[in-house]
């Protein structure tokens, strides 16, 4: 079962902009042109058109790591989970002086 909830401390109908690099916009547009989107607006869905199961992300992430990282990088645990990239990105921003708020 999928849990649907609003953004923390925001109205149930609130949205927020999420800026992304132009290169990623191109990748997303190409994906949508090739595969379309779900009727509810989701970009990614399983073959049956439903939500992607959380375990599928981990499997795909592990395959991607094996494809792009060297043996040394794999053994180091670099980007072992998608969350690791978020943590590293936020740490870099804070170190660079970005306002935490």
C-alpha positions as CSV (number, residue, x, y, z in Angstrom):
1,X,0.0,0.0,0.0
2,X,1.3,3.5,-0.9
3,X,1.2,6.2,1.7
4,X,0.2,9.6,0.4
5,X,1.0,12.6,2.5
6,X,1.6,16.4,2.1
7,X,4.9,18.1,2.5
8,X,6.0,18.5,6.1
9,X,4.4,21.5,7.8
10,X,2.7,22.6,4.7
11,X,-0.9,22.6,3.4
12,X,-2.1,19.4,1.8
13,X,-2.3,21.0,-1.6
14,X,1.1,22.8,-1.3
15,X,3.8,22.3,-3.9
16,X,7.4,23.3,-4.0
17,X,9.7,24.0,-6.9
18,X,12.7,21.6,-7.3
19,X,15.4,23.1,-9.5
20,X,17.3,20.7,-11.6
21,X,20.2,21.1,-14.0
22,X,19.3,21.6,-17.7
23,X,21.1,18.3,-18.6
24,X,18.7,16.4,-16.3
25,X,15.7,18.2,-17.9
26,X,16.8,16.8,-21.3
27,X,17.1,13.3,-19.8
28,X,13.7,13.5,-18.2
29,X,12.1,14.9,-21.4
30,X,13.6,12.1,-23.4
31,X,12.3,9.5,-20.9
32,X,8.8,11.0,-21.0
33,X,8.8,11.1,-24.8
34,X,9.8,7.5,-25.0
35,X,7.7,6.0,-22.2
36,X,5.0,8.6,-21.5
37,X,3.7,9.4,-18.0
38,X,1.1,7.8,-15.7
39,X,-2.4,9.4,-15.7
40,X,-1.7,10.7,-12.2
41,X,1.5,12.6,-13.4
42,X,4.1,10.1,-12.2
43,X,7.1,9.8,-14.5
44,X,8.3,6.4,-13.3
45,X,6.0,3.4,-13.0
46,X,6.3,-0.4,-13.3
47,X,5.4,-2.4,-16.3
48,X,1.8,-2.7,-15.1
49,X,1.6,1.1,-14.8
50,X,1.6,1.0,-11.0
51,X,3.9,2.5,-8.4
52,X,7.5,1.2,-8.5
53,X,8.1,-1.0,-5.5
54,X,10.7,0.4,-3.1
55,X,12.8,-2.8,-3.4
56,X,13.1,-2.2,-7.1
57,X,15.0,1.0,-6.5
58,X,17.7,-0.8,-4.4
59,X,18.1,-3.5,-7.1
60,X,18.4,-1.0,-9.9
61,X,20.8,1.1,-7.8
62,X,23.1,-1.9,-7.1
63,X,23.2,-2.7,-10.8
64,X,24.0,0.8,-11.8
65,X,26.8,1.0,-9.3
66,X,28.4,-2.2,-10.7
67,X,28.1,-0.7,-14.2
68,X,29.7,2.7,-13.5
69,X,32.1,2.3,-10.6
70,X,35.5,0.7,-10.5
71,X,36.2,-2.3,-8.3
72,X,37.9,0.0,-5.8
73,X,35.0,2.4,-5.7
74,X,32.5,-0.5,-5.3
75,X,34.6,-2.0,-2.4
76,X,34.8,1.4,-0.7
77,X,31.0,1.6,-0.4
78,X,30.9,4.9,-2.4
79,X,27.2,5.8,-3.0
80,X,26.1,2.5,-1.6
81,X,22.5,3.9,-1.2
82,X,20.8,6.8,-3.1
83,X,20.5,8.6,0.2
84,X,24.4,8.8,0.3
85,X,24.3,11.1,-2.6
86,X,21.8,13.4,-0.9
87,X,23.9,13.5,2.2
88,X,27.1,14.2,0.3
89,X,25.3,17.0,-1.7
90,X,23.9,18.7,1.3
91,X,27.3,18.4,3.1
92,X,29.0,20.0,0.1
93,X,26.5,22.9,0.1
94,X,26.9,23.5,3.8
95,X,30.7,23.4,3.5
96,X,30.4,25.9,0.5
97,X,28.5,28.4,2.6
98,X,24.9,27.8,1.4
99,X,22.4,29.0,4.0
100,X,20.9,25.9,5.7
101,X,17.5,27.5,5.9
